Amino acid sequence: MPNRTRIDVLPIQEAVATASPRAWRDGIVVAREPDTITVALLDGGATVLATRAAPASGEPVAVHLVAEVVALGGAWYAARPVVG
């Protein structure tokens, strides 16, 4: 298993993300607020995530919506969808 930094990622989240690699979706950060990011997904749509990740607008990320993880560079962060 690759060595990566994990921030607030539970072992079950890592297990789900690792077991289902096809669920990762690439995106570009289009907005950042305190504790949330908005990601435009390259395959269409957008999602708002509550996370400690702090990418700049325009930065590429990968999102695993099932495991609730966002990958930024070599780090994985917990990323809960914001509903509402």
Secondary structure, DSSP 4 states (H G I P E B T S, - for coil): ----EEES--HHHHHHHHH-GGGEEEEEEEEEETTEEEEEETTS-EEEEEES--PPTT-EEEEETTTTEEEETTEEEEEEEPP-
